[in-house]
Amino acid sequence: MPESAAEPKGCCAPARVPRADPAVPASDVDGGDVLSEDGFGARIWEAAGRGDLTYEQAPLVVRSLLTTGVDTTVHGLAACLYALATHPEEWQRLRDRPELARTAFDEAARRQSPVQTFFRTAATDVAVARTVVPRDAEILMFLGAANRDPARWTDPDRFDLTRDPSGHVGFGMGIHQCAGRHVARPEALLTALVRCVDRFELTGTPRRHPNNTLRSWTSLTLRVHPVA
């Protein structure tokens, strides 16, 4: 579906505001005193100080990153560790080629799709597969199904680091891409694990957490075998 054809309900672009004093630190602004000085939350308050967004919008952006980044980070990382534990040959490939860290996470996100569904509202009439979706219709997007669509992905159920997973919709797409997607991508952590972990071993039967939207685990127990 074209990016302009659907929009999240209640979405609005942040307003441009007059330039504020960029010298005002986050700790001196109401709500900014609970943020660490070197975190992304403080950078958002600094952006408000520059006039890139309003002081009213700043806490909303911080909360949006926290709420969208926490679930996607936790469940995305779990999906990646599960895939690497159950595909030791791909873990070895990643150890041999640490530059594949981002590919590994995106391929795990494609295969598991931590966020399975999402609603959109059609901004105009749009034709999809010879069917017209009328303006203002609510659309339930099945992201997990799209990420395993055999018309798009060869052998879609397979976890494969030789594949280019770009274009998966595990974090949405285009202007509606997940605001916390950069928080969720733990390439630095995977690169660190490559240096010190020989292999991962499942020590129990993974138990799924039933949820209509999130694909996650109630329990995923792993033993980490360090490099000798």
QUIPE-V249379 format. One record per backbone hydrogen bond with DSSP energy under -0.5 kcal/mol. CO is the residue of the C=O (numbers start at 1). NH is the residue of the N-H. Records with the same first field share a line. If there is no record, write none. Layout:
BEGIN
CO->NH, NH
END
This chain:
BEGIN
2->5, 6
3->6
5->123, 124
7->121
8->11
20->22
21->24
23->25
25->28
26->29
29->32, 33
31->34
32->35
36->39
39->43
40->44
41->45
42->46
43->47
44->48
45->49
46->50
47->51, 52, 53
48->51
51->17
54->58
55->59
56->60
57->61
58->62
59->63
60->64
61->65
62->66
63->67
64->68
65->69
66->70
67->71
68->72
69->73
70->74
71->75
72->76
73->77
74->78
75->79
76->80
77->81
78->82
79->83
80->84
81->85
82->86
83->87
87->90, 91
88->92
89->93
90->94
91->95
92->96
93->97
97->100
98->101
100->104
101->105
102->106
103->107
104->108
105->109
106->110
107->111
108->112
109->113
114->116, 215
116->143, 144
118->141
120->139
121->7
122->136
126->128, 133
128->131
131->128, 133
132->134
133->126
134->137
137->122
139->120, 141
140->142
141->118, 143
142->146
143->147
145->148
146->149
148->150
149->152, 153
153->156
155->158
158->160
160->163
163->165
165->168
169->172
171->178
172->171
173->176
174->177
178->181
180->184
181->185
184->186
185->187
186->190
187->191
188->192
189->193
190->194
191->195
192->196
193->196, 197
196->227
199->225
201->223
204->206
206->208
207->218, 219
208->210
209->216
213->116, 117
214->216
216->209
219->207
221->203, 204
222->224
223->201, 225
224->226
225->198, 199
END
